[in-house]
C-alpha cells in the first residue's frame, strides 16, 4: 500500500500491524504471493518508478500476471494475433508506414466533419462544419497529406492545422490572445491537457486490447515507447477535446465538469468504437499497400 509517500508492505497480524518500507527506487521486480493485495495508489507509485510487479502462486511461481508499467497482462491469454501480425507486415517498410500515417490523418478529418456536422451543442457554440473558412482549412490539409514525402512534412502540416483549429476555437469562444502552452495555468490550456490525457487513455486501451505494442508508431517519435498512443489519440482530440476545452473555459466549468463532458462526448460519439474500427481497418490496408 502507499503510506506517507512511500510504498509499504503491511502485515496484518491479530494483535499488531507492522509496516515494511519497500525501496522502489532500487527495486526492479516485485512478486506478490498468495493472499497479497495491492492498492491503486501503490500501483501508481510503482509504475512511476518503473518497477515491474506481478501476482504469483506459492513460492513465487508460477507467474500468474505480469505488469509492464501500464497494464496487468495475463500470461495465459488468447487474444487474436491478426492485428499485431497485420501491423508488423507494414511497419518495417517506411513507405507503407507513411501511407498508414496519412490514412490516420484522413480518418481524423472525416471523423471531425461527421461529428461537428451532427452535434447540435457544438453548432450552437459556433463549431459548424458548414463554415466556409473552416472547410477550406480542412480541405487544404487533406490536399497537403497526399503531397507529404515523409513524416516530418506530415507532422508539419498537422501542426499547422492544429494551430488553425486553436485559433478558430479561440475566436468562436472569445478567448483573446490564446497561446497553446502545456505549462500554462489558464483554463483552456489546462482543459486541453486534461482532455488529451483522457484521449491517450482510450488509445492505450484500444491498442492493449488489440495486442499492438505502443512503441510501433507510424507518425510520432519512433524512440518513445508509447508513441503509437499519440498517433491513435489524434483521431479524436481535435473533434471531441479541443472545442469543449474552450467552451468549458468560457463557461467557467470546473475540472470535474469538463471531465464529465469529455466522457459524455466519448460515449455519445462512440469514440472508442471509432478507434477500434480505424486501427483494425488501417492495419489490414497497411499490409497490402
VEXNUMAR-900092 format. One record per residue (C-alpha): residue in one letter; x, y, z; residue number from 0. Coordinates in steps of 0.001 Angstrom, whole numbers, plus 500000, padded with zeros to 6 digits. Layout:
! residues N
["a" [X Y Z] NUM] ...
//
This chain:
! residues 289
["x" [500000 500000 500000] 0] ["x" [501014 503666 499789] 1] ["x" [501665 505406 503082] 2] ["x" [503361 508732 503685] 3] ["x" [504692 508987 500146] 4] ["x" [506231 505507 500289] 5] ["x" [505235 502024 499182] 6] ["x" [504993 499766 502222] 7] ["x" [504148 496157 502960] 8] ["x" [501633 495749 505773] 9] ["x" [501485 492568 507827] 10] ["x" [498003 492300 509259] 11] ["x" [498505 490389 512498] 12] ["x" [495789 489820 515080] 13] ["x" [497460 491987 517702] 14] ["x" [499888 494233 515839] 15] ["x" [500236 495770 512385] 16] ["x" [503732 496188 511013] 17] ["x" [504761 498309 508022] 18] ["x" [507833 497392 505981] 19] ["x" [509218 500010 503613] 20] ["x" [509934 498898 500027] 21] ["x" [512763 500967 498420] 22] ["x" [511136 501287 494992] 23] ["x" [513982 503376 493530] 24] ["x" [516293 500376 493935] 25] ["x" [513747 497693 493039] 26] ["x" [513317 496062 489653] 27] ["x" [510633 493427 490217] 28] ["x" [508102 492656 492949] 29] ["x" [506325 489311 493042] 30] ["x" [503099 489286 495068] 31] ["x" [502406 485896 496603] 32] ["x" [499232 484097 497591] 33] ["x" [496836 486212 499642] 34] ["x" [498564 489512 498851] 35] ["x" [496523 492548 497828] 36] ["x" [497721 495872 496458] 37] ["x" [496161 499342 496404] 38] ["x" [495765 501557 493342] 39] ["x" [497925 504259 494934] 40] ["x" [500741 501760 495422] 41] ["x" [500450 500600 491814] 42] ["x" [500706 504206 490640] 43] ["x" [503898 504770 492637] 44] ["x" [505465 501503 491480] 45] ["x" [504726 502339 487858] 46] ["x" [506180 505836 488235] 47] ["x" [509432 504188 489389] 48] ["x" [509316 501656 486501] 49] ["x" [509017 498741 488911] 50] ["x" [507650 495575 487324] 51] ["x" [505282 493603 489502] 52] ["x" [503156 490529 489164] 53] ["x" [500996 488066 491035] 54] ["x" [502424 484609 491611] 55] ["x" [501458 481332 493210] 56] ["x" [503071 479888 496342] 57] ["x" [506846 480159 496485] 58] ["x" [506970 482785 493759] 59] ["x" [505850 480507 490957] 60] ["x" [504071 480210 488564] 61] ["x" [503773 483770 487334] 62] ["x" [500047 484409 487052] 63] ["x" [500144 488013 485849] 64] ["x" [502912 490436 484974] 65] ["x" [502960 494211 484673] 66] ["x" [504699 496294 482032] 67] ["x" [504204 499730 483551] 68] ["x" [500732 500406 482176] 69] ["x" [498917 497094 482122] 70] ["x" [498403 493916 484087] 71] ["x" [498639 491334 481345] 72] ["x" [497525 487728 481913] 73] ["x" [500146 485192 480946] 74] ["x" [497582 482696 479607] 75] ["x" [495795 484937 477129] 76] ["x" [494222 484116 473793] 77] ["x" [493612 487461 472123] 78] ["x" [493643 487290 468296] 79] ["x" [497114 487756 466820] 80] ["x" [495927 489041 463450] 81] ["x" [496124 492712 464464] 82] ["x" [499760 492709 465534] 83] ["x" [500633 490493 462556] 84] ["x" [498982 492943 460150] 85] ["x" [500792 495820 461843] 86] ["x" [504184 494148 461614] 87] ["x" [503765 493364 457923] 88] ["x" [503821 497049 457028] 89] ["x" [505641 498704 459928] 90] ["x" [509205 497914 458818] 91] ["x" [508544 499431 455365] 92] ["x" [508979 503232 455578] 93] ["x" [506744 503881 452572] 94] ["x" [503903 501730 453888] 95] ["x" [504274 503239 457347] 96] ["x" [503938 506734 455834] 97] ["x" [500828 505672 453925] 98] ["x" [499277 504412 457151] 99] ["x" [500116 507710 458869] 100] ["x" [498353 509533 456045] 101] ["x" [495335 507259 456415] 102] ["x" [495146 508139 460115] 103] ["x" [495106 511839 459305] 104] ["x" [492383 511426 456705] 105] ["x" [490271 509395 459151] 106] ["x" [490795 512140 461709] 107] ["x" [489348 514770 459359] 108] ["x" [486460 512542 458294] 109] ["x" [485542 511962 461942] 110] ["x" [485693 515692 462711] 111] ["x" [483445 516576 459796] 112] ["x" [480960 513841 460694] 113] ["x" [480683 514761 464381] 114] ["x" [480686 518541 464001] 115] ["x" [478024 518235 461346] 116] ["x" [475552 516465 463652] 117] ["x" [476463 517760 467127] 118] ["x" [473870 520421 467919] 119] ["x" [475658 521692 471031] 120] ["x" [478835 522359 469053] 121] ["x" [476878 524170 466347] 122] ["x" [475326 526435 468961] 123] ["x" [478815 527335 470158] 124] ["x" [479959 528173 466622] 125] ["x" [481722 524942 465703] 126] ["x" [479841 524479 462462] 127] ["x" [481332 522363 459717] 128] ["x" [479449 524463 457180] 129] ["x" [481693 527426 457991] 130] ["x" [483411 528288 454710] 131] ["x" [486788 529214 456185] 132] ["x" [486873 526084 458336] 133] ["x" [486032 523878 455373] 134] ["x" [488761 525455 453291] 135] ["x" [491330 524850 456030] 136] ["x" [490339 521200 456368] 137] ["x" [490343 520630 452612] 138] ["x" [493736 522322 452334] 139] ["x" [495132 519955 454954] 140] ["x" [493727 516891 453181] 141] ["x" [495403 518031 449962] 142] ["x" [498691 518504 451792] 143] ["x" [498514 514970 453200] 144] ["x" [498926 513300 449813] 145] ["x" [501803 515612 448897] 146] ["x" [503868 514834 452013] 147] ["x" [507015 512879 451214] 148] ["x" [507858 511879 454786] 149] ["x" [506521 512014 458342] 150] ["x" [508390 515262 459045] 151] ["x" [506352 517065 456395] 152] ["x" [503200 515344 457607] 153] ["x" [503833 516437 461196] 154] ["x" [504415 519994 459997] 155] ["x" [501137 520033 458065] 156] ["x" [499327 518541 461057] 157] ["x" [500800 521199 463371] 158] ["x" [499601 523947 461035] 159] ["x" [496081 522534 461044] 160] ["x" [496018 522224 464834] 161] ["x" [497261 525808 465174] 162] ["x" [494418 526940 462920] 163] ["x" [491855 524969 464953] 164] ["x" [493127 526573 468171] 165] ["x" [492689 529979 466568] 166] ["x" [489229 529058 465270] 167] ["x" [488113 527776 468677] 168] ["x" [489529 530817 470468] 169] ["x" [487660 533113 468093] 170] ["x" [484340 531296 468488] 171] ["x" [484598 531346 472291] 172] ["x" [486097 534847 472513] 173] ["x" [489420 533825 474048] 174] ["x" [491721 536745 473301] 175] ["x" [495434 536194 472678] 176] ["x" [495277 532451 473259] 177] ["x" [498571 530564 473020] 178] ["x" [498921 526811 473380] 179] ["x" [501273 526281 476310] 180] ["x" [501313 522955 478117] 181] ["x" [502554 524513 481354] 182] ["x" [500116 527412 481336] 183] ["x" [497582 527651 484163] 184] ["x" [494756 529268 482189] 185] ["x" [491579 527192 481952] 186] ["x" [491681 526485 478200] 187] ["x" [495246 525133 478288] 188] ["x" [494578 523150 481456] 189] ["x" [491452 521594 479936] 190] ["x" [493330 520724 476745] 191] ["x" [495982 518917 478801] 192] ["x" [493347 517084 480840] 193] ["x" [491256 516110 477840] 194] ["x" [494238 514942 475815] 195] ["x" [495244 512553 478590] 196] ["x" [491725 511132 478553] 197] ["x" [492148 510524 474823] 198] ["x" [495520 508883 475476] 199] ["x" [493768 506540 477882] 200] ["x" [491294 505446 475224] 201] ["x" [494089 504979 472706] 202] ["x" [496169 502915 475134] 203] ["x" [493164 500753 475962] 204] ["x" [492433 500150 472305] 205] ["x" [495994 499116 471498] 206] ["x" [496269 496877 474555] 207] ["x" [493046 495038 473763] 208] ["x" [494144 494508 470151] 209] ["x" [497582 493375 471301] 210] ["x" [499553 496022 469397] 211] ["x" [502592 497319 471344] 212] ["x" [502575 501056 471944] 213] ["x" [506054 501537 470533] 214] ["x" [505224 500823 466882] 215] ["x" [504251 504380 465977] 216] ["x" [503645 505491 462407] 217] ["x" [503940 509249 462854] 218] ["x" [505144 510443 466249] 219] ["x" [508608 509856 467729] 220] ["x" [509827 506344 466988] 221] ["x" [512126 506487 470022] 222] ["x" [509266 506867 472518] 223] ["x" [507810 503621 473776] 224] ["x" [504260 504968 473902] 225] ["x" [504325 506977 470667] 226] ["x" [501613 504949 468936] 227] ["x" [499233 506051 471706] 228] ["x" [499694 509633 470490] 229] ["x" [499011 508617 466888] 230] ["x" [495731 506950 467848] 231] ["x" [494620 509694 470240] 232] ["x" [494926 512218 467417] 233] ["x" [491946 510549 465760] 234] ["x" [489567 512187 468257] 235] ["x" [491411 515015 470032] 236] ["x" [490531 517810 467590] 237] ["x" [486941 516638 467309] 238] ["x" [485939 515979 470916] 239] ["x" [488543 517588 473182] 240] ["x" [489654 520829 471536] 241] ["x" [486271 522592 471149] 242] ["x" [484997 521613 474586] 243] ["x" [488196 522782 476283] 244] ["x" [487477 526283 475001] 245] ["x" [483724 526099 475598] 246] ["x" [484119 524886 479187] 247] ["x" [486786 527521 479847] 248] ["x" [484405 530211 478597] 249] ["x" [481638 528911 480851] 250] ["x" [483898 528737 483909] 251] ["x" [483451 524977 484292] 252] ["x" [485416 523016 486873] 253] ["x" [487884 520239 486051] 254] ["x" [485298 517704 487196] 255] ["x" [482624 519201 484927] 256] ["x" [484988 519287 481956] 257] ["x" [485994 515678 482525] 258] ["x" [482336 514633 482700] 259] ["x" [481675 516468 479431] 260] ["x" [484567 514681 477706] 261] ["x" [483434 511261 478910] 262] ["x" [479913 512013 477739] 263] ["x" [481286 513006 474336] 264] ["x" [483270 509771 474108] 265] ["x" [480103 507788 474765] 266] ["x" [477720 509793 472585] 267] ["x" [480050 509782 469586] 268] ["x" [481395 506233 470104] 269] ["x" [485000 507384 470232] 270] ["x" [486357 504033 471425] 271] ["x" [484452 502139 468730] 272] ["x" [485846 504539 466144] 273] ["x" [489404 503927 467359] 274] ["x" [488982 500149 467274] 275] ["x" [487438 500149 463798] 276] ["x" [490019 502550 462390] 277] ["x" [493037 500633 463701] 278] ["x" [491715 497272 462521] 279] ["x" [490823 498584 459071] 280] ["x" [494021 500579 458541] 281] ["x" [496079 497622 459764] 282] ["x" [494562 495441 457064] 283] ["x" [495170 498048 454357] 284] ["x" [498704 498757 455530] 285] ["x" [499956 495224 454992] 286] ["x" [498832 495129 451352] 287] ["x" [499847 498616 450274] 288] 
//
